[in-house]
Structure formats: structure tokens, C-alpha cells
Amino acid sequence: MKRMRKCPSCGAYTMGETHCGVKTKPAHPPPYNINDRYAKYRRAEKGI
Ligand SMILES: [Zn+2]
């Protein structure tokens, strides 16, 4: 199975080694605790 790669320049997912003339990076899965930063905002609103 080929791994997806991501272009650091435009953010597109690709199978290619290069995109937009730059080397692509292995695509990482999104952070599992992506809601955490919203929780921080909520805490900031409350002033805690
Ligand atoms: Zn690109």
C-alpha cells in the first residue's frame, strides 16, 4: 500500500514525491485531540 504524502507548499495530498516544485512530506493523521484548542478558548472566555 502506498502512503499518502502532503505538499507543504499548497497542502494538497498526493502520491508524488514532489508537488509545486517542492518535496512532499508523509501525510500525518490529524491530531486526535483537535478539540483541545477549542476547550482552551472556552476556558479563556470564562477567565479561568
Ligand atoms: Zn502543492
mmCIF file of the protein (N, C-alpha, C, O) and its ligand, coordinates in Angstrom:
data_MODEL
# 
_entry.id   MODEL 
# 
loop_
_entity.id 
_entity.type 
_entity.pdbx_number_of_molecules 
1 polymer     1 
2 non-polymer 1 
# 
_entity_poly.entity_id                      1 
_entity_poly.type                           'polypeptide(L)' 
_entity_poly.nstd_linkage                   no 
_entity_poly.nstd_monomer                   no 
_entity_poly.pdbx_seq_one_letter_code       MKRMRKCPSCGAYTMGETHCGVKTKPAHPPPYNINDRYAKYRRAEKGI 
_entity_poly.pdbx_seq_one_letter_code_can   MKRMRKCPSCGAYTMGETHCGVKTKPAHPPPYNINDRYAKYRRAEKGI 
_entity_poly.pdbx_strand_id                 A 
# 
loop_
_entity_poly_seq.entity_id 
_entity_poly_seq.num 
_entity_poly_seq.mon_id 
_entity_poly_seq.hetero 
1 1  MET n 
1 2  LYS n 
1 3  ARG n 
1 4  MET n 
1 5  ARG n 
1 6  LYS n 
1 7  CYS n 
1 8  PRO n 
1 9  SER n 
1 10 CYS n 
1 11 GLY n 
1 12 ALA n 
1 13 TYR n 
1 14 THR n 
1 15 MET n 
1 16 GLY n 
1 17 GLU n 
1 18 THR n 
1 19 HIS n 
1 20 CYS n 
1 21 GLY n 
1 22 VAL n 
1 23 LYS n 
1 24 THR n 
1 25 LYS n 
1 26 PRO n 
1 27 ALA n 
1 28 HIS n 
1 29 PRO n 
1 30 PRO n 
1 31 PRO n 
1 32 TYR n 
1 33 ASN n 
1 34 ILE n 
1 35 ASN n 
1 36 ASP n 
1 37 ARG n 
1 38 TYR n 
1 39 ALA n 
1 40 LYS n 
1 41 TYR n 
1 42 ARG n 
1 43 ARG n 
1 44 ALA n 
1 45 GLU n 
1 46 LYS n 
1 47 GLY n 
1 48 ILE n 
# 
loop_
_struct_asym.id 
_struct_asym.entity_id 
A 1 
B 2 
# 
loop_
_chem_comp.id 
_chem_comp.type 
_chem_comp.mon_nstd_flag 
ALA 'L-peptide linking' y 
ARG 'L-peptide linking' y 
ASN 'L-peptide linking' y 
ASP 'L-peptide linking' y 
CYS 'L-peptide linking' y 
GLU 'L-peptide linking' y 
GLY 'peptide linking'   y 
HIS 'L-peptide linking' y 
ILE 'L-peptide linking' y 
LYS 'L-peptide linking' y 
MET 'L-peptide linking' y 
PRO 'L-peptide linking' y 
SER 'L-peptide linking' y 
THR 'L-peptide linking' y 
TYR 'L-peptide linking' y 
VAL 'L-peptide linking' y 
ZN  non-polymer         . 
# 
_pdbx_entity_nonpoly.entity_id   2 
_pdbx_entity_nonpoly.name        ? 
_pdbx_entity_nonpoly.comp_id     ZN 
# 
_pdbx_nonpoly_scheme.asym_id         B 
_pdbx_nonpoly_scheme.entity_id       2 
_pdbx_nonpoly_scheme.mon_id          ZN 
_pdbx_nonpoly_scheme.ndb_seq_num     1 
_pdbx_nonpoly_scheme.pdb_seq_num     101 
_pdbx_nonpoly_scheme.auth_seq_num    101 
_pdbx_nonpoly_scheme.pdb_mon_id      ZN 
_pdbx_nonpoly_scheme.auth_mon_id     ZN 
_pdbx_nonpoly_scheme.pdb_strand_id   A 
_pdbx_nonpoly_scheme.pdb_ins_code    . 
# 
loop_
_atom_site.group_PDB 
_atom_site.id 
_atom_site.type_symbol 
_atom_site.label_atom_id 
_atom_site.label_alt_id 
_atom_site.label_comp_id 
_atom_site.label_asym_id 
_atom_site.label_entity_id 
_atom_site.label_seq_id 
_atom_site.pdbx_PDB_ins_code 
_atom_site.Cartn_x 
_atom_site.Cartn_y 
_atom_site.Cartn_z 
_atom_site.occupancy 
_atom_site.B_iso_or_equiv 
_atom_site.pdbx_formal_charge 
_atom_site.auth_seq_id 
_atom_site.auth_comp_id 
_atom_site.auth_asym_id 
_atom_site.auth_atom_id 
_atom_site.pdbx_PDB_model_num 
ATOM   1   N  N  . MET A 1 1  ? 0.841   -1.202 0.000  1.00 0.00 ? 1   MET A N  1 
ATOM   2   C  CA . MET A 1 1  ? 0.000   0.000  0.000  1.00 0.00 ? 1   MET A CA 1 
ATOM   3   C  C  . MET A 1 1  ? 0.872   1.248  0.000  1.00 0.00 ? 1   MET A C  1 
ATOM   4   O  O  . MET A 1 1  ? 1.794   1.380  0.805  1.00 0.00 ? 1   MET A O  1 
ATOM   5   N  N  . LYS A 1 2  ? 0.572   2.137  -0.895 1.00 0.00 ? 2   LYS A N  1 
ATOM   6   C  CA . LYS A 1 2  ? 1.373   3.362  -0.962 1.00 0.00 ? 2   LYS A CA 1 
ATOM   7   C  C  . LYS A 1 2  ? 0.874   4.382  0.038  1.00 0.00 ? 2   LYS A C  1 
ATOM   8   O  O  . LYS A 1 2  ? -0.328  4.521  0.264  1.00 0.00 ? 2   LYS A O  1 
ATOM   9   N  N  . ARG A 1 3  ? 1.808   5.088  0.626  1.00 0.00 ? 3   ARG A N  1 
ATOM   10  C  CA . ARG A 1 3  ? 1.434   6.070  1.627  1.00 0.00 ? 3   ARG A CA 1 
ATOM   11  C  C  . ARG A 1 3  ? 1.123   7.404  0.967  1.00 0.00 ? 3   ARG A C  1 
ATOM   12  O  O  . ARG A 1 3  ? 1.765   7.815  0.001  1.00 0.00 ? 3   ARG A O  1 
ATOM   13  N  N  . MET A 1 4  ? 0.126   8.056  1.517  1.00 0.00 ? 4   MET A N  1 
ATOM   14  C  CA . MET A 1 4  ? -0.197  9.396  1.032  1.00 0.00 ? 4   MET A CA 1 
ATOM   15  C  C  . MET A 1 4  ? 0.872   10.366 1.509  1.00 0.00 ? 4   MET A C  1 
ATOM   16  O  O  . MET A 1 4  ? 1.432   10.236 2.598  1.00 0.00 ? 4   MET A O  1 
ATOM   17  N  N  . ARG A 1 5  ? 1.126   11.322 0.667  1.00 0.00 ? 5   ARG A N  1 
ATOM   18  C  CA . ARG A 1 5  ? 2.082   12.366 1.027  1.00 0.00 ? 5   ARG A CA 1 
ATOM   19  C  C  . ARG A 1 5  ? 1.378   13.706 0.908  1.00 0.00 ? 5   ARG A C  1 
ATOM   20  O  O  . ARG A 1 5  ? 0.341   13.825 0.255  1.00 0.00 ? 5   ARG A O  1 
ATOM   21  N  N  . LYS A 1 6  ? 1.950   14.699 1.542  1.00 0.00 ? 6   LYS A N  1 
ATOM   22  C  CA . LYS A 1 6  ? 1.308   16.005 1.547  1.00 0.00 ? 6   LYS A CA 1 
ATOM   23  C  C  . LYS A 1 6  ? 2.288   17.077 1.113  1.00 0.00 ? 6   LYS A C  1 
ATOM   24  O  O  . LYS A 1 6  ? 3.458   17.073 1.497  1.00 0.00 ? 6   LYS A O  1 
ATOM   25  N  N  . CYS A 1 7  ? 1.785   17.993 0.306  1.00 0.00 ? 7   CYS A N  1 
ATOM   26  C  CA . CYS A 1 7  ? 2.623   19.087 -0.174 1.00 0.00 ? 7   CYS A CA 1 
ATOM   27  C  C  . CYS A 1 7  ? 2.687   20.174 0.893  1.00 0.00 ? 7   CYS A C  1 
ATOM   28  O  O  . CYS A 1 7  ? 1.649   20.711 1.278  1.00 0.00 ? 7   CYS A O  1 
ATOM   29  N  N  . PRO A 1 8  ? 3.877   20.510 1.379  1.00 0.00 ? 8   PRO A N  1 
ATOM   30  C  CA . PRO A 1 8  ? 3.994   21.548 2.401  1.00 0.00 ? 8   PRO A CA 1 
ATOM   31  C  C  . PRO A 1 8  ? 3.716   22.938 1.850  1.00 0.00 ? 8   PRO A C  1 
ATOM   32  O  O  . PRO A 1 8  ? 3.513   23.885 2.611  1.00 0.00 ? 8   PRO A O  1 
ATOM   33  N  N  . SER A 1 9  ? 3.706   23.059 0.532  1.00 0.00 ? 9   SER A N  1 
ATOM   34  C  CA . SER A 1 9  ? 3.508   24.370 -0.086 1.00 0.00 ? 9   SER A CA 1 
ATOM   35  C  C  . SER A 1 9  ? 2.029   24.716 -0.198 1.00 0.00 ? 9   SER A C  1 
ATOM   36  O  O  . SER A 1 9  ? 1.602   25.780 0.248  1.00 0.00 ? 9   SER A O  1 
ATOM   37  N  N  . CYS A 1 10 ? 1.235   23.804 -0.803 1.00 0.00 ? 10  CYS A N  1 
ATOM   38  C  CA . CYS A 1 10 ? -0.173  24.104 -1.023 1.00 0.00 ? 10  CYS A CA 1 
ATOM   39  C  C  . CYS A 1 10 ? -1.083  23.253 -0.142 1.00 0.00 ? 10  CYS A C  1 
ATOM   40  O  O  . CYS A 1 10 ? -2.289  23.495 -0.097 1.00 0.00 ? 10  CYS A O  1 
ATOM   41  N  N  . GLY A 1 11 ? -0.534  22.267 0.554  1.00 0.00 ? 11  GLY A N  1 
ATOM   42  C  CA . GLY A 1 11 ? -1.334  21.457 1.459  1.00 0.00 ? 11  GLY A CA 1 
ATOM   43  C  C  . GLY A 1 11 ? -2.104  20.343 0.784  1.00 0.00 ? 11  GLY A C  1 
ATOM   44  O  O  . GLY A 1 11 ? -2.941  19.703 1.420  1.00 0.00 ? 11  GLY A O  1 
ATOM   45  N  N  . ALA A 1 12 ? -1.839  20.094 -0.496 1.00 0.00 ? 12  ALA A N  1 
ATOM   46  C  CA . ALA A 1 12 ? -2.564  19.056 -1.219 1.00 0.00 ? 12  ALA A CA 1 
ATOM   47  C  C  . ALA A 1 12 ? -1.993  17.682 -0.890 1.00 0.00 ? 12  ALA A C  1 
ATOM   48  O  O  . ALA A 1 12 ? -0.790  17.533 -0.674 1.00 0.00 ? 12  ALA A O  1 
ATOM   49  N  N  . TYR A 1 13 ? -2.871  16.679 -0.853 1.00 0.00 ? 13  TYR A N  1 
ATOM   50  C  CA . TYR A 1 13 ? -2.434  15.300 -0.668 1.00 0.00 ? 13  TYR A CA 1 
ATOM   51  C  C  . TYR A 1 13 ? -2.114  14.713 -2.024 1.00 0.00 ? 13  TYR A C  1 
ATOM   52  O  O  . TYR A 1 13 ? -2.858  14.893 -2.987 1.00 0.00 ? 13  TYR A O  1 
ATOM   53  N  N  . THR A 1 14 ? -1.004  14.013 -2.087 1.00 0.00 ? 14  THR A N  1 
ATOM   54  C  CA . THR A 1 14 ? -0.557  13.469 -3.357 1.00 0.00 ? 14  THR A CA 1 
ATOM   55  C  C  . THR A 1 14 ? 0.233   12.189 -3.134 1.00 0.00 ? 14  THR A C  1 
ATOM   56  O  O  . THR A 1 14 ? 0.688   11.913 -2.024 1.00 0.00 ? 14  THR A O  1 
ATOM   57  N  N  . MET A 1 15 ? 0.391   11.415 -4.195 1.00 0.00 ? 15  MET A N  1 
ATOM   58  C  CA . MET A 1 15 ? 1.236   10.225 -4.142 1.00 0.00 ? 15  MET A CA 1 
ATOM   59  C  C  . MET A 1 15 ? 2.648   10.553 -4.614 1.00 0.00 ? 15  MET A C  1 
ATOM   60  O  O  . MET A 1 15 ? 3.579   9.768  -4.434 1.00 0.00 ? 15  MET A O  1 
ATOM   61  N  N  . GLY A 1 16 ? 2.787   11.726 -5.219 1.00 0.00 ? 16  GLY A N  1 
ATOM   62  C  CA . GLY A 1 16 ? 4.059   12.080 -5.825 1.00 0.00 ? 16  GLY A CA 1 
ATOM   63  C  C  . GLY A 1 16 ? 5.107   12.495 -4.814 1.00 0.00 ? 16  GLY A C  1 
ATOM   64  O  O  . GLY A 1 16 ? 4.784   12.913 -3.702 1.00 0.00 ? 16  GLY A O  1 
ATOM   65  N  N  . GLU A 1 17 ? 6.359   12.377 -5.206 1.00 0.00 ? 17  GLU A N  1 
ATOM   66  C  CA . GLU A 1 17 ? 7.457   12.774 -4.341 1.00 0.00 ? 17  GLU A CA 1 
ATOM   67  C  C  . GLU A 1 17 ? 7.624   14.289 -4.307 1.00 0.00 ? 17  GLU A C  1 
ATOM   68  O  O  . GLU A 1 17 ? 8.189   14.841 -3.363 1.00 0.00 ? 17  GLU A O  1 
ATOM   69  N  N  . THR A 1 18 ? 7.133   14.949 -5.338 1.00 0.00 ? 18  THR A N  1 
ATOM   70  C  CA . THR A 1 18 ? 7.233   16.400 -5.379 1.00 0.00 ? 18  THR A CA 1 
ATOM   71  C  C  . THR A 1 18 ? 5.889   16.994 -5.763 1.00 0.00 ? 18  THR A C  1 
ATOM   72  O  O  . THR A 1 18 ? 5.065   16.330 -6.392 1.00 0.00 ? 18  THR A O  1 
ATOM   73  N  N  . HIS A 1 19 ? 5.670   18.247 -5.384 1.00 0.00 ? 19  HIS A N  1 
ATOM   74  C  CA . HIS A 1 19 ? 4.440   18.972 -5.713 1.00 0.00 ? 19  HIS A CA 1 
ATOM   75  C  C  . HIS A 1 19 ? 4.777   20.454 -5.607 1.00 0.00 ? 19  HIS A C  1 
ATOM   76  O  O  . HIS A 1 19 ? 5.492   20.871 -4.695 1.00 0.00 ? 19  HIS A O  1 
ATOM   77  N  N  . CYS A 1 20 ? 4.268   21.232 -6.527 1.00 0.00 ? 20  CYS A N  1 
ATOM   78  C  CA . CYS A 1 20 ? 4.574   22.663 -6.544 1.00 0.00 ? 20  CYS A CA 1 
ATOM   79  C  C  . CYS A 1 20 ? 6.078   22.905 -6.589 1.00 0.00 ? 20  CYS A C  1 
ATOM   80  O  O  . CYS A 1 20 ? 6.548   23.966 -6.179 1.00 0.00 ? 20  CYS A O  1 
ATOM   81  N  N  . GLY A 1 21 ? 6.830   21.933 -7.082 1.00 0.00 ? 21  GLY A N  1 
ATOM   82  C  CA . GLY A 1 21 ? 8.266   22.107 -7.195 1.00 0.00 ? 21  GLY A CA 1 
ATOM   83  C  C  . GLY A 1 21 ? 9.021   21.873 -5.899 1.00 0.00 ? 21  GLY A C  1 
ATOM   84  O  O  . GLY A 1 21 ? 10.227  22.114 -5.833 1.00 0.00 ? 21  GLY A O  1 
ATOM   85  N  N  . VAL A 1 22 ? 8.318   21.400 -4.852 1.00 0.00 ? 22  VAL A N  1 
ATOM   86  C  CA . VAL A 1 22 ? 8.991   21.104 -3.587 1.00 0.00 ? 22  VAL A CA 1 
ATOM   87  C  C  . VAL A 1 22 ? 8.751   19.641 -3.215 1.00 0.00 ? 22  VAL A C  1 
ATOM   88  O  O  . VAL A 1 22 ? 7.795   19.023 -3.685 1.00 0.00 ? 22  VAL A O  1 
ATOM   89  N  N  . LYS A 1 23 ? 9.622   19.096 -2.372 1.00 0.00 ? 23  LYS A N  1 
ATOM   90  C  CA . LYS A 1 23 ? 9.461   17.711 -1.934 1.00 0.00 ? 23  LYS A CA 1 
ATOM   91  C  C  . LYS A 1 23 ? 8.275   17.592 -0.995 1.00 0.00 ? 23  LYS A C  1 
ATOM   92  O  O  . LYS A 1 23 ? 8.083   18.420 -0.105 1.00 0.00 ? 23  LYS A O  1 
ATOM   93  N  N  . THR A 1 24 ? 7.481   16.550 -1.207 1.00 0.00 ? 24  THR A N  1 
ATOM   94  C  CA . THR A 1 24 ? 6.330   16.343 -0.333 1.00 0.00 ? 24  THR A CA 1 
ATOM   95  C  C  . THR A 1 24 ? 6.750   15.621 0.944  1.00 0.00 ? 24  THR A C  1 
ATOM   96  O  O  . THR A 1 24 ? 7.796   14.975 0.997  1.00 0.00 ? 24  THR A O  1 
ATOM   97  N  N  . LYS A 1 25 ? 5.913   15.746 1.967  1.00 0.00 ? 25  LYS A N  1 
ATOM   98  C  CA . LYS A 1 25 ? 6.181   15.087 3.243  1.00 0.00 ? 25  LYS A CA 1 
ATOM   99  C  C  . LYS A 1 25 ? 5.130   14.007 3.465  1.00 0.00 ? 25  LYS A C  1 
ATOM   100 O  O  . LYS A 1 25 ? 4.026   14.097 2.928  1.00 0.00 ? 25  LYS A O  1 
ATOM   101 N  N  . PRO A 1 26 ? 5.465   12.984 4.255  1.00 0.00 ? 26  PRO A N  1 
ATOM   102 C  CA . PRO A 1 26 ? 4.457   11.970 4.566  1.00 0.00 ? 26  PRO A CA 1 
ATOM   103 C  C  . PRO A 1 26 ? 3.267   12.623 5.267  1.00 0.00 ? 26  PRO A C  1 
ATOM   104 O  O  . PRO A 1 26 ? 3.431   13.464 6.151  1.00 0.00 ? 26  PRO A O  1 
ATOM   105 N  N  . ALA A 1 27 ? 2.068   12.217 4.854  1.00 0.00 ? 27  ALA A N  1 
ATOM   106 C  CA . ALA A 1 27 ? 0.869   12.802 5.450  1.00 0.00 ? 27  ALA A CA 1 
ATOM   107 C  C  . ALA A 1 27 ? 0.647   12.225 6.837  1.00 0.00 ? 27  ALA A C  1 
ATOM   108 O  O  . ALA A 1 27 ? 0.558   11.009 7.008  1.00 0.00 ? 27  ALA A O  1 
ATOM   109 N  N  . HIS A 1 28 ? 0.561   13.101 7.820  1.00 0.00 ? 28  HIS A N  1 
ATOM   110 C  CA . HIS A 1 28 ? 0.319   12.657 9.191  1.00 0.00 ? 28  HIS A CA 1 
ATOM   111 C  C  . HIS A 1 28 ? -1.168  12.677 9.475  1.00 0.00 ? 28  HIS A C  1 
ATOM   112 O  O  . HIS A 1 28 ? -1.884  13.525 8.941  1.00 0.00 ? 28  HIS A O  1 
ATOM   113 N  N  . PRO A 1 29 ? -1.645  11.777 10.293 1.00 0.00 ? 29  PRO A N  1 
ATOM   114 C  CA . PRO A 1 29 ? -3.050  11.830 10.680 1.00 0.00 ? 29  PRO A CA 1 
ATOM   115 C  C  . PRO A 1 29 ? -3.319  13.083 11.498 1.00 0.00 ? 29  PRO A C  1 
ATOM   116 O  O  . PRO A 1 29 ? -2.417  13.576 12.175 1.00 0.00 ? 29  PRO A O  1 
ATOM   117 N  N  . PRO A 1 30 ? -4.531  13.606 11.451 1.00 0.00 ? 30  PRO A N  1 
ATOM   118 C  CA . PRO A 1 30 ? -4.839  14.810 12.208 1.00 0.00 ? 30  PRO A CA 1 
ATOM   119 C  C  . PRO A 1 30 ? -4.731  14.550 13.698 1.00 0.00 ? 30  PRO A C  1 
ATOM   120 O  O  . PRO A 1 30 ? -4.899  13.411 14.132 1.00 0.00 ? 30  PRO A O  1 
ATOM   121 N  N  . PRO A 1 31 ? -4.453  15.578 14.497 1.00 0.00 ? 31  PRO A N  1 
ATOM   122 C  CA . PRO A 1 31 ? -4.343  15.400 15.947 1.00 0.00 ? 31  PRO A CA 1 
ATOM   123 C  C  . PRO A 1 31 ? -5.631  14.829 16.520 1.00 0.00 ? 31  PRO A C  1 
ATOM   124 O  O  . PRO A 1 31 ? -6.728  15.274 16.184 1.00 0.00 ? 31  PRO A O  1 
ATOM   125 N  N  . TYR A 1 32 ? -5.478  13.822 17.401 1.00 0.00 ? 32  TYR A N  1 
ATOM   126 C  CA . TYR A 1 32 ? -6.679  13.186 17.933 1.00 0.00 ? 32  TYR A CA 1 
ATOM   127 C  C  . TYR A 1 32 ? -7.411  14.094 18.907 1.00 0.00 ? 32  TYR A C  1 
ATOM   128 O  O  . TYR A 1 32 ? -8.611  13.936 19.130 1.00 0.00 ? 32  TYR A O  1 
ATOM   129 N  N  . ASN A 1 33 ? -6.685  15.048 19.488 1.00 0.00 ? 33  ASN A N  1 
ATOM   130 C  CA . ASN A 1 33 ? -7.325  15.950 20.456 1.00 0.00 ? 33  ASN A CA 1 
ATOM   131 C  C  . ASN A 1 33 ? -7.477  17.331 19.836 1.00 0.00 ? 33  ASN A C  1 
ATOM   132 O  O  . ASN A 1 33 ? -7.097  18.344 20.423 1.00 0.00 ? 33  ASN A O  1 
ATOM   133 N  N  . ILE A 1 34 ? -8.040  17.345 18.638 1.00 0.00 ? 34  ILE A N  1 
ATOM   134 C  CA . ILE A 1 34 ? -8.168  18.614 17.914 1.00 0.00 ? 34  ILE A CA 1 
ATOM   135 C  C  . ILE A 1 34 ? -9.118  19.555 18.624 1.00 0.00 ? 34  ILE A C  1 
ATOM   136 O  O  . ILE A 1 34 ? -9.043  20.768 18.427 1.00 0.00 ? 34  ILE A O  1 
ATOM   137 N  N  . ASN A 1 35 ? -10.014 19.023 19.447 1.00 0.00 ? 35  ASN A N  1 
ATOM   138 C  CA . ASN A 1 35 ? -10.971 19.869 20.161 1.00 0.00 ? 35  ASN A CA 1 
ATOM   139 C  C  . ASN A 1 35 ? -10.326 20.578 21.346 1.00 0.00 ? 35  ASN A C  1 
ATOM   140 O  O  . ASN A 1 35 ? -10.920 21.481 21.935 1.00 0.00 ? 35  ASN A O  1 
ATOM   141 N  N  . ASP A 1 36 ? -9.115  20.169 21.692 1.00 0.00 ? 36  ASP A N  1 
ATOM   142 C  CA . ASP A 1 36 ? -8.486  20.713 22.888 1.00 0.00 ? 36  ASP A CA 1 
ATOM   143 C  C  . ASP A 1 36 ? -8.273  22.215 22.778 1.00 0.00 ? 36  ASP A C  1 
ATOM   144 O  O  . ASP A 1 36 ? -8.447  22.944 23.755 1.00 0.00 ? 36  ASP A O  1 
ATOM   145 N  N  . ARG A 1 37 ? -7.899  22.678 21.596 1.00 0.00 ? 37  ARG A N  1 
ATOM   146 C  CA . ARG A 1 37 ? -7.626  24.106 21.475 1.00 0.00 ? 37  ARG A CA 1 
ATOM   147 C  C  . ARG A 1 37 ? -8.920  24.915 21.585 1.00 0.00 ? 37  ARG A C  1 
ATOM   148 O  O  . ARG A 1 37 ? -8.911  26.070 22.011 1.00 0.00 ? 37  ARG A O  1 
ATOM   149 N  N  . TYR A 1 38 ? -10.026 24.291 21.195 1.00 0.00 ? 38  TYR A N  1 
ATOM   150 C  CA . TYR A 1 38 ? -11.293 24.993 21.383 1.00 0.00 ? 38  TYR A CA 1 
ATOM   151 C  C  . TYR A 1 38 ? -11.635 25.050 22.867 1.00 0.00 ? 38  TYR A C  1 
ATOM   152 O  O  . TYR A 1 38 ? -12.200 26.033 23.346 1.00 0.00 ? 38  TYR A O  1 
ATOM   153 N  N  . ALA A 1 39 ? -11.289 23.991 23.584 1.00 0.00 ? 39  ALA A N  1 
ATOM   154 C  CA . ALA A 1 39 ? -11.511 23.988 25.027 1.00 0.00 ? 39  ALA A CA 1 
ATOM   155 C  C  . ALA A 1 39 ? -10.700 25.107 25.676 1.00 0.00 ? 39  ALA A C  1 
ATOM   156 O  O  . ALA A 1 39 ? -11.162 25.753 26.616 1.00 0.00 ? 39  ALA A O  1 
ATOM   157 N  N  . LYS A 1 40 ? -9.496  25.329 25.170 1.00 0.00 ? 40  LYS A N  1 
ATOM   158 C  CA . LYS A 1 40 ? -8.669  26.408 25.709 1.00 0.00 ? 40  LYS A CA 1 
ATOM   159 C  C  . LYS A 1 40 ? -9.352  27.750 25.491 1.00 0.00 ? 40  LYS A C  1 
ATOM   160 O  O  . LYS A 1 40 ? -9.347  28.616 26.366 1.00 0.00 ? 40  LYS A O  1 
ATOM   161 N  N  . TYR A 1 41 ? -9.939  27.905 24.308 1.00 0.00 ? 41  TYR A N  1 
ATOM   162 C  CA . TYR A 1 41 ? -10.635 29.167 24.030 1.00 0.00 ? 41  TYR A CA 1 
ATOM   163 C  C  . TYR A 1 41 ? -11.810 29.344 24.981 1.00 0.00 ? 41  TYR A C  1 
ATOM   164 O  O  . TYR A 1 41 ? -12.075 30.440 25.475 1.00 0.00 ? 41  TYR A O  1 
ATOM   165 N  N  . ARG A 1 42 ? -12.523 28.216 25.230 1.00 0.00 ? 42  ARG A N  1 
ATOM   166 C  CA . ARG A 1 42 ? -13.675 28.309 26.123 1.00 0.00 ? 42  ARG A CA 1 
ATOM   167 C  C  . ARG A 1 42 ? -13.216 28.714 27.521 1.00 0.00 ? 42  ARG A C  1 
ATOM   168 O  O  . ARG A 1 42 ? -13.859 29.531 28.180 1.00 0.00 ? 42  ARG A O  1 
ATOM   169 N  N  . ARG A 1 43 ? -12.093 28.135 27.971 1.00 0.00 ? 43  ARG A N  1 
ATOM   170 C  CA . ARG A 1 43 ? -11.570 28.468 29.288 1.00 0.00 ? 43  ARG A CA 1 
ATOM   171 C  C  . ARG A 1 43 ? -11.176 29.941 29.324 1.00 0.00 ? 43  ARG A C  1 
ATOM   172 O  O  . ARG A 1 43 ? -11.401 30.627 30.321 1.00 0.00 ? 43  ARG A O  1 
ATOM   173 N  N  . ALA A 1 44 ? -10.590 30.419 28.233 1.00 0.00 ? 44  ALA A N  1 
ATOM   174 C  CA . ALA A 1 44 ? -10.158 31.806 28.193 1.00 0.00 ? 44  ALA A CA 1 
ATOM   175 C  C  . ALA A 1 44 ? -11.357 32.743 28.286 1.00 0.00 ? 44  ALA A C  1 
ATOM   176 O  O  . ALA A 1 44 ? -11.291 33.799 28.915 1.00 0.00 ? 44  ALA A O  1 
ATOM   177 N  N  . GLU A 1 45 ? -12.443 32.340 27.652 1.00 0.00 ? 45  GLU A N  1 
ATOM   178 C  CA . GLU A 1 45 ? -13.651 33.178 27.703 1.00 0.00 ? 45  GLU A CA 1 
ATOM   179 C  C  . GLU A 1 45 ? -14.175 33.291 29.121 1.00 0.00 ? 45  GLU A C  1 
ATOM   180 O  O  . GLU A 1 45 ? -14.653 34.344 29.543 1.00 0.00 ? 45  GLU A O  1 
ATOM   181 N  N  . LYS A 1 46 ? -14.074 32.168 29.863 1.00 0.00 ? 46  LYS A N  1 
ATOM   182 C  CA . LYS A 1 46 ? -14.564 32.168 31.238 1.00 0.00 ? 46  LYS A CA 1 
ATOM   183 C  C  . LYS A 1 46 ? -13.599 32.884 32.183 1.00 0.00 ? 46  LYS A C  1 
ATOM   184 O  O  . LYS A 1 46 ? -13.963 33.252 33.300 1.00 0.00 ? 46  LYS A O  1 
ATOM   185 N  N  . GLY A 1 47 ? -12.375 33.075 31.720 1.00 0.00 ? 47  GLY A N  1 
ATOM   186 C  CA . GLY A 1 47 ? -11.395 33.760 32.552 1.00 0.00 ? 47  GLY A CA 1 
ATOM   187 C  C  . GLY A 1 47 ? -10.774 32.879 33.600 1.00 0.00 ? 47  GLY A C  1 
ATOM   188 O  O  . GLY A 1 47 ? -10.257 33.371 34.603 1.00 0.00 ? 47  GLY A O  1 
ATOM   189 N  N  . ILE A 1 48 ? -10.817 31.571 33.382 1.00 0.00 ? 48  ILE A N  1 
ATOM   190 C  CA . ILE A 1 48 ? -10.217 30.652 34.351 1.00 0.00 ? 48  ILE A CA 1 
ATOM   191 C  C  . ILE A 1 48 ? -8.722  30.547 34.070 1.00 0.00 ? 48  ILE A C  1 
ATOM   192 O  O  . ILE A 1 48 ? -8.012  29.824 34.768 1.00 0.00 ? 48  ILE A O  1 
HETATM 193 ZN ZN . ZN  B 2 .  ? 1.499   21.638 -3.937 1.00 0.00 2 101 ZN  A ZN 1 
# 
